[in-house]
Amino acid sequence: MAVTRYRRFLKLCEEWPVEETKRGRDLGTFLRQRVAQAFREGENTQISDPVTCDEMFESLAKIHTNYYKNKYPRLKDTSFTGVTVEECKLVLATASLKQMEEAKKGKWTKLREKFSAKNPEEDSK
């Protein structure tokens, strides 16, 4: 039975898209890492709690197939903030987050990073 579970999770990982705008931070990447950890021995892995494993798979499959999005359709494509899905994706992109982090830095930190050869975190140690 572990073989079947393993193959179901592998199929789910193959189908799950990877968001290039969230390199290393997207759910698809996290899911692949967790499946690799949980099934270290591949098809020979012994599952200690098969019921929980099956429940987890069913939950992830529902997320992947947009089960709840289809079951509870929204009247508008915005949230209470008025931000659209595309705007949220833009804000949460890795490049945008790096720009926001850069903007948060003070002038002193920016100057120190610009003229210093070593890492600023080393100064605080």
Phi and psi in radians as a Rosetta constraint file:
Dihedral C 1 N 2 CA 2 C 2 CIRCULARHARMONIC -1.111 0.35
Dihedral N 2 CA 2 C 2 N 3 CIRCULARHARMONIC -0.543 0.35
Dihedral C 2 N 3 CA 3 C 3 CIRCULARHARMONIC -1.099 0.35
Dihedral N 3 CA 3 C 3 N 4 CIRCULARHARMONIC -0.780 0.35
Dihedral C 3 N 4 CA 4 C 4 CIRCULARHARMONIC -1.098 0.35
Dihedral N 4 CA 4 C 4 N 5 CIRCULARHARMONIC -0.778 0.35
Dihedral C 4 N 5 CA 5 C 5 CIRCULARHARMONIC -1.082 0.35
Dihedral N 5 CA 5 C 5 N 6 CIRCULARHARMONIC -0.781 0.35
Dihedral C 5 N 6 CA 6 C 6 CIRCULARHARMONIC -1.035 0.35
Dihedral N 6 CA 6 C 6 N 7 CIRCULARHARMONIC -0.809 0.35
Dihedral C 6 N 7 CA 7 C 7 CIRCULARHARMONIC -1.167 0.35
Dihedral N 7 CA 7 C 7 N 8 CIRCULARHARMONIC -0.631 0.35
Dihedral C 7 N 8 CA 8 C 8 CIRCULARHARMONIC -1.107 0.35
Dihedral N 8 CA 8 C 8 N 9 CIRCULARHARMONIC -0.764 0.35
Dihedral C 8 N 9 CA 9 C 9 CIRCULARHARMONIC -1.150 0.35
Dihedral N 9 CA 9 C 9 N 10 CIRCULARHARMONIC -0.675 0.35
Dihedral C 9 N 10 CA 10 C 10 CIRCULARHARMONIC -1.101 0.35
Dihedral N 10 CA 10 C 10 N 11 CIRCULARHARMONIC -0.738 0.35
Dihedral C 10 N 11 CA 11 C 11 CIRCULARHARMONIC -1.107 0.35
Dihedral N 11 CA 11 C 11 N 12 CIRCULARHARMONIC -0.727 0.35
Dihedral C 11 N 12 CA 12 C 12 CIRCULARHARMONIC -1.087 0.35
Dihedral N 12 CA 12 C 12 N 13 CIRCULARHARMONIC -0.737 0.35
Dihedral C 12 N 13 CA 13 C 13 CIRCULARHARMONIC -1.105 0.35
Dihedral N 13 CA 13 C 13 N 14 CIRCULARHARMONIC -0.691 0.35
Dihedral C 13 N 14 CA 14 C 14 CIRCULARHARMONIC -1.137 0.35
Dihedral N 14 CA 14 C 14 N 15 CIRCULARHARMONIC -0.666 0.35
Dihedral C 14 N 15 CA 15 C 15 CIRCULARHARMONIC -1.387 0.35
Dihedral N 15 CA 15 C 15 N 16 CIRCULARHARMONIC -0.449 0.35
Dihedral C 15 N 16 CA 16 C 16 CIRCULARHARMONIC -1.224 0.35
Dihedral N 16 CA 16 C 16 N 17 CIRCULARHARMONIC 2.180 0.35
Dihedral C 16 N 17 CA 17 C 17 CIRCULARHARMONIC -1.288 0.35
Dihedral N 17 CA 17 C 17 N 18 CIRCULARHARMONIC 2.689 0.35
Dihedral C 17 N 18 CA 18 C 18 CIRCULARHARMONIC -1.869 0.35
Dihedral N 18 CA 18 C 18 N 19 CIRCULARHARMONIC 2.201 0.35
Dihedral C 18 N 19 CA 19 C 19 CIRCULARHARMONIC -1.498 0.35
Dihedral N 19 CA 19 C 19 N 20 CIRCULARHARMONIC 1.981 0.35
Dihedral C 19 N 20 CA 20 C 20 CIRCULARHARMONIC -1.167 0.35
Dihedral N 20 CA 20 C 20 N 21 CIRCULARHARMONIC -0.436 0.35
Dihedral C 20 N 21 CA 21 C 21 CIRCULARHARMONIC -1.294 0.35
Dihedral N 21 CA 21 C 21 N 22 CIRCULARHARMONIC -0.243 0.35
Dihedral C 21 N 22 CA 22 C 22 CIRCULARHARMONIC -2.099 0.35
Dihedral N 22 CA 22 C 22 N 23 CIRCULARHARMONIC 0.911 0.35
Dihedral C 22 N 23 CA 23 C 23 CIRCULARHARMONIC -0.883 0.35
Dihedral N 23 CA 23 C 23 N 24 CIRCULARHARMONIC 2.117 0.35
Dihedral C 23 N 24 CA 24 C 24 CIRCULARHARMONIC 1.360 0.35
Dihedral N 24 CA 24 C 24 N 25 CIRCULARHARMONIC -0.068 0.35
Dihedral C 24 N 25 CA 25 C 25 CIRCULARHARMONIC -2.141 0.35
Dihedral N 25 CA 25 C 25 N 26 CIRCULARHARMONIC 0.073 0.35
Dihedral C 25 N 26 CA 26 C 26 CIRCULARHARMONIC -1.562 0.35
Dihedral N 26 CA 26 C 26 N 27 CIRCULARHARMONIC 2.846 0.35
Dihedral C 26 N 27 CA 27 C 27 CIRCULARHARMONIC -1.152 0.35
Dihedral N 27 CA 27 C 27 N 28 CIRCULARHARMONIC -0.610 0.35
Dihedral C 27 N 28 CA 28 C 28 CIRCULARHARMONIC -1.069 0.35
Dihedral N 28 CA 28 C 28 N 29 CIRCULARHARMONIC -0.769 0.35
Dihedral C 28 N 29 CA 29 C 29 CIRCULARHARMONIC -1.134 0.35
Dihedral N 29 CA 29 C 29 N 30 CIRCULARHARMONIC -0.774 0.35
Dihedral C 29 N 30 CA 30 C 30 CIRCULARHARMONIC -1.081 0.35
Dihedral N 30 CA 30 C 30 N 31 CIRCULARHARMONIC -0.753 0.35
Dihedral C 30 N 31 CA 31 C 31 CIRCULARHARMONIC -1.062 0.35
Dihedral N 31 CA 31 C 31 N 32 CIRCULARHARMONIC -0.779 0.35
Dihedral C 31 N 32 CA 32 C 32 CIRCULARHARMONIC -1.073 0.35
Dihedral N 32 CA 32 C 32 N 33 CIRCULARHARMONIC -0.705 0.35
Dihedral C 32 N 33 CA 33 C 33 CIRCULARHARMONIC -1.145 0.35
Dihedral N 33 CA 33 C 33 N 34 CIRCULARHARMONIC -0.755 0.35
Dihedral C 33 N 34 CA 34 C 34 CIRCULARHARMONIC -1.148 0.35
Dihedral N 34 CA 34 C 34 N 35 CIRCULARHARMONIC -0.690 0.35
Dihedral C 34 N 35 CA 35 C 35 CIRCULARHARMONIC -1.146 0.35
Dihedral N 35 CA 35 C 35 N 36 CIRCULARHARMONIC -0.716 0.35
Dihedral C 35 N 36 CA 36 C 36 CIRCULARHARMONIC -1.081 0.35
Dihedral N 36 CA 36 C 36 N 37 CIRCULARHARMONIC -0.676 0.35
Dihedral C 36 N 37 CA 37 C 37 CIRCULARHARMONIC -1.212 0.35
Dihedral N 37 CA 37 C 37 N 38 CIRCULARHARMONIC -0.774 0.35
Dihedral C 37 N 38 CA 38 C 38 CIRCULARHARMONIC -1.211 0.35
Dihedral N 38 CA 38 C 38 N 39 CIRCULARHARMONIC -0.598 0.35
Dihedral C 38 N 39 CA 39 C 39 CIRCULARHARMONIC -1.976 0.35
Dihedral N 39 CA 39 C 39 N 40 CIRCULARHARMONIC 1.007 0.35
Dihedral C 39 N 40 CA 40 C 40 CIRCULARHARMONIC -1.033 0.35
Dihedral N 40 CA 40 C 40 N 41 CIRCULARHARMONIC -0.609 0.35
Dihedral C 40 N 41 CA 41 C 41 CIRCULARHARMONIC -1.692 0.35
Dihedral N 41 CA 41 C 41 N 42 CIRCULARHARMONIC 0.261 0.35
Dihedral C 41 N 42 CA 42 C 42 CIRCULARHARMONIC 1.140 0.35
Dihedral N 42 CA 42 C 42 N 43 CIRCULARHARMONIC -2.301 0.35
Dihedral C 42 N 43 CA 43 C 43 CIRCULARHARMONIC -1.195 0.35
Dihedral N 43 CA 43 C 43 N 44 CIRCULARHARMONIC -0.292 0.35
Dihedral C 43 N 44 CA 44 C 44 CIRCULARHARMONIC -1.565 0.35
Dihedral N 44 CA 44 C 44 N 45 CIRCULARHARMONIC 0.040 0.35
Dihedral C 44 N 45 CA 45 C 45 CIRCULARHARMONIC -1.158 0.35
Dihedral N 45 CA 45 C 45 N 46 CIRCULARHARMONIC 2.336 0.35
Dihedral C 45 N 46 CA 46 C 46 CIRCULARHARMONIC -1.578 0.35
Dihedral N 46 CA 46 C 46 N 47 CIRCULARHARMONIC 2.179 0.35
Dihedral C 46 N 47 CA 47 C 47 CIRCULARHARMONIC -1.670 0.35
Dihedral N 47 CA 47 C 47 N 48 CIRCULARHARMONIC 2.116 0.35
Dihedral C 47 N 48 CA 48 C 48 CIRCULARHARMONIC -1.303 0.35
Dihedral N 48 CA 48 C 48 N 49 CIRCULARHARMONIC -0.565 0.35
Dihedral C 48 N 49 CA 49 C 49 CIRCULARHARMONIC -2.317 0.35
Dihedral N 49 CA 49 C 49 N 50 CIRCULARHARMONIC 1.487 0.35
Dihedral C 49 N 50 CA 50 C 50 CIRCULARHARMONIC -1.093 0.35
Dihedral N 50 CA 50 C 50 N 51 CIRCULARHARMONIC -0.560 0.35
Dihedral C 50 N 51 CA 51 C 51 CIRCULARHARMONIC -1.138 0.35
Dihedral N 51 CA 51 C 51 N 52 CIRCULARHARMONIC -0.812 0.35
Dihedral C 51 N 52 CA 52 C 52 CIRCULARHARMONIC -1.123 0.35
Dihedral N 52 CA 52 C 52 N 53 CIRCULARHARMONIC -0.678 0.35
Dihedral C 52 N 53 CA 53 C 53 CIRCULARHARMONIC -1.070 0.35
Dihedral N 53 CA 53 C 53 N 54 CIRCULARHARMONIC -0.797 0.35
Dihedral C 53 N 54 CA 54 C 54 CIRCULARHARMONIC -1.139 0.35
Dihedral N 54 CA 54 C 54 N 55 CIRCULARHARMONIC -0.692 0.35
Dihedral C 54 N 55 CA 55 C 55 CIRCULARHARMONIC -1.106 0.35
Dihedral N 55 CA 55 C 55 N 56 CIRCULARHARMONIC -0.726 0.35
Dihedral C 55 N 56 CA 56 C 56 CIRCULARHARMONIC -1.111 0.35
Dihedral N 56 CA 56 C 56 N 57 CIRCULARHARMONIC -0.739 0.35
Dihedral C 56 N 57 CA 57 C 57 CIRCULARHARMONIC -1.087 0.35
Dihedral N 57 CA 57 C 57 N 58 CIRCULARHARMONIC -0.799 0.35
Dihedral C 57 N 58 CA 58 C 58 CIRCULARHARMONIC -1.073 0.35
Dihedral N 58 CA 58 C 58 N 59 CIRCULARHARMONIC -0.700 0.35
Dihedral C 58 N 59 CA 59 C 59 CIRCULARHARMONIC -1.119 0.35
Dihedral N 59 CA 59 C 59 N 60 CIRCULARHARMONIC -0.803 0.35
Dihedral C 59 N 60 CA 60 C 60 CIRCULARHARMONIC -1.141 0.35
Dihedral N 60 CA 60 C 60 N 61 CIRCULARHARMONIC -0.654 0.35
Dihedral C 60 N 61 CA 61 C 61 CIRCULARHARMONIC -1.125 0.35
Dihedral N 61 CA 61 C 61 N 62 CIRCULARHARMONIC -0.663 0.35
Dihedral C 61 N 62 CA 62 C 62 CIRCULARHARMONIC -1.151 0.35
Dihedral N 62 CA 62 C 62 N 63 CIRCULARHARMONIC -0.685 0.35
Dihedral C 62 N 63 CA 63 C 63 CIRCULARHARMONIC -1.127 0.35
Dihedral N 63 CA 63 C 63 N 64 CIRCULARHARMONIC -0.777 0.35
Dihedral C 63 N 64 CA 64 C 64 CIRCULARHARMONIC -1.114 0.35
Dihedral N 64 CA 64 C 64 N 65 CIRCULARHARMONIC -0.651 0.35
Dihedral C 64 N 65 CA 65 C 65 CIRCULARHARMONIC -1.575 0.35
Dihedral N 65 CA 65 C 65 N 66 CIRCULARHARMONIC 0.117 0.35
Dihedral C 65 N 66 CA 66 C 66 CIRCULARHARMONIC 1.012 0.35
Dihedral N 66 CA 66 C 66 N 67 CIRCULARHARMONIC 0.661 0.35
Dihedral C 66 N 67 CA 67 C 67 CIRCULARHARMONIC -0.965 0.35
Dihedral N 67 CA 67 C 67 N 68 CIRCULARHARMONIC -0.885 0.35
Dihedral C 67 N 68 CA 68 C 68 CIRCULARHARMONIC -1.286 0.35
Dihedral N 68 CA 68 C 68 N 69 CIRCULARHARMONIC -0.545 0.35
Dihedral C 68 N 69 CA 69 C 69 CIRCULARHARMONIC -1.109 0.35
Dihedral N 69 CA 69 C 69 N 70 CIRCULARHARMONIC -0.693 0.35
Dihedral C 69 N 70 CA 70 C 70 CIRCULARHARMONIC -1.351 0.35
Dihedral N 70 CA 70 C 70 N 71 CIRCULARHARMONIC -0.590 0.35
Dihedral C 70 N 71 CA 71 C 71 CIRCULARHARMONIC -1.247 0.35
Dihedral N 71 CA 71 C 71 N 72 CIRCULARHARMONIC -0.648 0.35
Dihedral C 71 N 72 CA 72 C 72 CIRCULARHARMONIC -2.126 0.35
Dihedral N 72 CA 72 C 72 N 73 CIRCULARHARMONIC 1.330 0.35
Dihedral C 72 N 73 CA 73 C 73 CIRCULARHARMONIC -1.119 0.35
Dihedral N 73 CA 73 C 73 N 74 CIRCULARHARMONIC 2.550 0.35
Dihedral C 73 N 74 CA 74 C 74 CIRCULARHARMONIC -1.634 0.35
Dihedral N 74 CA 74 C 74 N 75 CIRCULARHARMONIC 2.577 0.35
Dihedral C 74 N 75 CA 75 C 75 CIRCULARHARMONIC -1.321 0.35
Dihedral N 75 CA 75 C 75 N 76 CIRCULARHARMONIC -0.600 0.35
Dihedral C 75 N 76 CA 76 C 76 CIRCULARHARMONIC -2.261 0.35
Dihedral N 76 CA 76 C 76 N 77 CIRCULARHARMONIC 2.739 0.35
Dihedral C 76 N 77 CA 77 C 77 CIRCULARHARMONIC -1.634 0.35
Dihedral N 77 CA 77 C 77 N 78 CIRCULARHARMONIC 0.468 0.35
Dihedral C 77 N 78 CA 78 C 78 CIRCULARHARMONIC -2.158 0.35
Dihedral N 78 CA 78 C 78 N 79 CIRCULARHARMONIC 2.889 0.35
Dihedral C 78 N 79 CA 79 C 79 CIRCULARHARMONIC -1.750 0.35
Dihedral N 79 CA 79 C 79 N 80 CIRCULARHARMONIC -2.991 0.35
Dihedral C 79 N 80 CA 80 C 80 CIRCULARHARMONIC -1.123 0.35
Dihedral N 80 CA 80 C 80 N 81 CIRCULARHARMONIC -0.335 0.35
Dihedral C 80 N 81 CA 81 C 81 CIRCULARHARMONIC -1.443 0.35
Dihedral N 81 CA 81 C 81 N 82 CIRCULARHARMONIC -0.254 0.35
Dihedral C 81 N 82 CA 82 C 82 CIRCULARHARMONIC 1.523 0.35
Dihedral N 82 CA 82 C 82 N 83 CIRCULARHARMONIC 0.082 0.35
Dihedral C 82 N 83 CA 83 C 83 CIRCULARHARMONIC -1.482 0.35
Dihedral N 83 CA 83 C 83 N 84 CIRCULARHARMONIC 2.346 0.35
Dihedral C 83 N 84 CA 84 C 84 CIRCULARHARMONIC -1.430 0.35
Dihedral N 84 CA 84 C 84 N 85 CIRCULARHARMONIC 2.962 0.35
Dihedral C 84 N 85 CA 85 C 85 CIRCULARHARMONIC -1.072 0.35
Dihedral N 85 CA 85 C 85 N 86 CIRCULARHARMONIC -0.755 0.35
Dihedral C 85 N 86 CA 86 C 86 CIRCULARHARMONIC -1.102 0.35
Dihedral N 86 CA 86 C 86 N 87 CIRCULARHARMONIC -0.688 0.35
Dihedral C 86 N 87 CA 87 C 87 CIRCULARHARMONIC -1.156 0.35
Dihedral N 87 CA 87 C 87 N 88 CIRCULARHARMONIC -0.668 0.35
Dihedral C 87 N 88 CA 88 C 88 CIRCULARHARMONIC -1.101 0.35
Dihedral N 88 CA 88 C 88 N 89 CIRCULARHARMONIC -0.775 0.35
Dihedral C 88 N 89 CA 89 C 89 CIRCULARHARMONIC -1.063 0.35
Dihedral N 89 CA 89 C 89 N 90 CIRCULARHARMONIC -0.687 0.35
Dihedral C 89 N 90 CA 90 C 90 CIRCULARHARMONIC -1.127 0.35
Dihedral N 90 CA 90 C 90 N 91 CIRCULARHARMONIC -0.773 0.35
Dihedral C 90 N 91 CA 91 C 91 CIRCULARHARMONIC -1.180 0.35
Dihedral N 91 CA 91 C 91 N 92 CIRCULARHARMONIC -0.643 0.35
Dihedral C 91 N 92 CA 92 C 92 CIRCULARHARMONIC -1.487 0.35
Dihedral N 92 CA 92 C 92 N 93 CIRCULARHARMONIC -0.034 0.35
Dihedral C 92 N 93 CA 93 C 93 CIRCULARHARMONIC -1.119 0.35
Dihedral N 93 CA 93 C 93 N 94 CIRCULARHARMONIC 2.556 0.35
Dihedral C 93 N 94 CA 94 C 94 CIRCULARHARMONIC -0.985 0.35
Dihedral N 94 CA 94 C 94 N 95 CIRCULARHARMONIC -0.735 0.35
Dihedral C 94 N 95 CA 95 C 95 CIRCULARHARMONIC -1.105 0.35
Dihedral N 95 CA 95 C 95 N 96 CIRCULARHARMONIC -0.708 0.35
Dihedral C 95 N 96 CA 96 C 96 CIRCULARHARMONIC -1.150 0.35
Dihedral N 96 CA 96 C 96 N 97 CIRCULARHARMONIC -0.706 0.35
Dihedral C 96 N 97 CA 97 C 97 CIRCULARHARMONIC -1.135 0.35
Dihedral N 97 CA 97 C 97 N 98 CIRCULARHARMONIC -0.652 0.35
Dihedral C 97 N 98 CA 98 C 98 CIRCULARHARMONIC -1.140 0.35
Dihedral N 98 CA 98 C 98 N 99 CIRCULARHARMONIC -0.693 0.35
Dihedral C 98 N 99 CA 99 C 99 CIRCULARHARMONIC -1.115 0.35
Dihedral N 99 CA 99 C 99 N 100 CIRCULARHARMONIC -0.699 0.35
Dihedral C 99 N 100 CA 100 C 100 CIRCULARHARMONIC -1.150 0.35
Dihedral N 100 CA 100 C 100 N 101 CIRCULARHARMONIC -0.695 0.35
Dihedral C 100 N 101 CA 101 C 101 CIRCULARHARMONIC -1.090 0.35
Dihedral N 101 CA 101 C 101 N 102 CIRCULARHARMONIC -0.723 0.35
Dihedral C 101 N 102 CA 102 C 102 CIRCULARHARMONIC -1.104 0.35
Dihedral N 102 CA 102 C 102 N 103 CIRCULARHARMONIC -0.707 0.35
Dihedral C 102 N 103 CA 103 C 103 CIRCULARHARMONIC -1.195 0.35
Dihedral N 103 CA 103 C 103 N 104 CIRCULARHARMONIC -0.490 0.35
Dihedral C 103 N 104 CA 104 C 104 CIRCULARHARMONIC -1.249 0.35
Dihedral N 104 CA 104 C 104 N 105 CIRCULARHARMONIC -0.443 0.35
Dihedral C 104 N 105 CA 105 C 105 CIRCULARHARMONIC -1.161 0.35
Dihedral N 105 CA 105 C 105 N 106 CIRCULARHARMONIC 2.486 0.35
Dihedral C 105 N 106 CA 106 C 106 CIRCULARHARMONIC -1.371 0.35
Dihedral N 106 CA 106 C 106 N 107 CIRCULARHARMONIC 2.952 0.35
Dihedral C 106 N 107 CA 107 C 107 CIRCULARHARMONIC -1.097 0.35
Dihedral N 107 CA 107 C 107 N 108 CIRCULARHARMONIC -0.695 0.35
Dihedral C 107 N 108 CA 108 C 108 CIRCULARHARMONIC -1.071 0.35
Dihedral N 108 CA 108 C 108 N 109 CIRCULARHARMONIC -0.775 0.35
Dihedral C 108 N 109 CA 109 C 109 CIRCULARHARMONIC -1.114 0.35
Dihedral N 109 CA 109 C 109 N 110 CIRCULARHARMONIC -0.745 0.35
Dihedral C 109 N 110 CA 110 C 110 CIRCULARHARMONIC -1.091 0.35
Dihedral N 110 CA 110 C 110 N 111 CIRCULARHARMONIC -0.764 0.35
Dihedral C 110 N 111 CA 111 C 111 CIRCULARHARMONIC -1.126 0.35
Dihedral N 111 CA 111 C 111 N 112 CIRCULARHARMONIC -0.754 0.35
Dihedral C 111 N 112 CA 112 C 112 CIRCULARHARMONIC -1.076 0.35
Dihedral N 112 CA 112 C 112 N 113 CIRCULARHARMONIC -0.754 0.35
Dihedral C 112 N 113 CA 113 C 113 CIRCULARHARMONIC -1.144 0.35
Dihedral N 113 CA 113 C 113 N 114 CIRCULARHARMONIC -0.636 0.35
Dihedral C 113 N 114 CA 114 C 114 CIRCULARHARMONIC -1.191 0.35
Dihedral N 114 CA 114 C 114 N 115 CIRCULARHARMONIC -0.737 0.35
Dihedral C 114 N 115 CA 115 C 115 CIRCULARHARMONIC -1.731 0.35
Dihedral N 115 CA 115 C 115 N 116 CIRCULARHARMONIC -0.145 0.35
Dihedral C 115 N 116 CA 116 C 116 CIRCULARHARMONIC -1.692 0.35
Dihedral N 116 CA 116 C 116 N 117 CIRCULARHARMONIC 2.436 0.35
Dihedral C 116 N 117 CA 117 C 117 CIRCULARHARMONIC -1.461 0.35
Dihedral N 117 CA 117 C 117 N 118 CIRCULARHARMONIC -0.431 0.35
Dihedral C 117 N 118 CA 118 C 118 CIRCULARHARMONIC -1.708 0.35
Dihedral N 118 CA 118 C 118 N 119 CIRCULARHARMONIC 2.923 0.35
Dihedral C 118 N 119 CA 119 C 119 CIRCULARHARMONIC -1.229 0.35
Dihedral N 119 CA 119 C 119 N 120 CIRCULARHARMONIC 2.383 0.35
Dihedral C 119 N 120 CA 120 C 120 CIRCULARHARMONIC -1.132 0.35
Dihedral N 120 CA 120 C 120 N 121 CIRCULARHARMONIC -0.434 0.35
Dihedral C 120 N 121 CA 121 C 121 CIRCULARHARMONIC -1.164 0.35
Dihedral N 121 CA 121 C 121 N 122 CIRCULARHARMONIC -0.466 0.35
Dihedral C 121 N 122 CA 122 C 122 CIRCULARHARMONIC -1.199 0.35
Dihedral N 122 CA 122 C 122 N 123 CIRCULARHARMONIC -0.526 0.35
Dihedral C 122 N 123 CA 123 C 123 CIRCULARHARMONIC -1.182 0.35
Dihedral N 123 CA 123 C 123 N 124 CIRCULARHARMONIC -0.576 0.35
Dihedral C 123 N 124 CA 124 C 124 CIRCULARHARMONIC -1.389 0.35
Dihedral N 124 CA 124 C 124 N 125 CIRCULARHARMONIC -0.135 0.35
